[in-house]
Amino acid sequence: MSDAQATPPACPPVPKRLKEAMESTPPLVVPFLGAGVSTALGFPGAIDLIKHFRKFADDDQVAETKQPDWTSVEQSLAAGDPDSAASAIRSAVGRDTYISWLRRLLSKWVPEPSQAHTLLNLISFQFYLTTNYDRVLETTLYPPPEVLTYREFREAKWFMDHGERFVMKLHGDITRVFTRHGLGAIFRRRHYSAASTAASRGEAARSDLGSGTA
């Protein structure tokens, strides 16, 4: 590795107004990290994820009765609808198998932090929002922040009020997909409705999470 590669990027001076916004309580500036931050490190995007699932189905010799309709899956991908493709696979193989495949896929990567992660460490944000399931962000930040999911918005308020550092994972976390409430991660658009229902029952504070696939 060359000296240029080994030297971390220098953090540009933070403008005064931005610094004041970051240090306000609650902070007025919060980084929002989407799938691109993880795919840049080699993690699969939505379409590649489906292709890996096809390979897992072959490798695991999934029974023919539980095989998804792969023609339909391919048609959904061709139509730019990975959400429907993922739904077809999950319905066919079952939730447990689907989640085990997702964990197998995301846990095998141990990437080096990107320049974006390094810069996030150099700029002192109180908390971070992300739609990613993987744990790259929280494992590259120092000191390690607390990790919360969409089910813990009430706890997030406490962290904000007390100036504690944390990561809010809006789609859930790959290590917490099994919970006593049944839904630990958001995989499809309809899961936002389930998250909203849980919030209305007091299991989590209600939040407008938007839609999309990480």
Salt bridges, closest charged atoms under 4 A:
GLU23 OE2 - LYS19 NZ 2.81
ASP59 OD2 - LYS55 NZ 2.69
ASP60 OD2 - ARG104 NH2 2.79
ASP83 OD2 - ARG188 NH2 3.46
ASP83 OD2 - ARG189 NH1 3.64
GLU138 OE2 - ARG135 NH1 3.50
GLU138 OE2 - LYS169 NZ 2.89
GLU152 OE1 - ARG176 NH1 3.21
ASP161 OD2 - LYS157 NZ 2.79
ASP173 OD2 - ARG135 NH1 2.74
ASP173 OD2 - LYS169 NZ 2.97
GLU203 OE1 - ARG151 NH1 3.58
GLU203 OE1 - HIS181 ND1 3.72
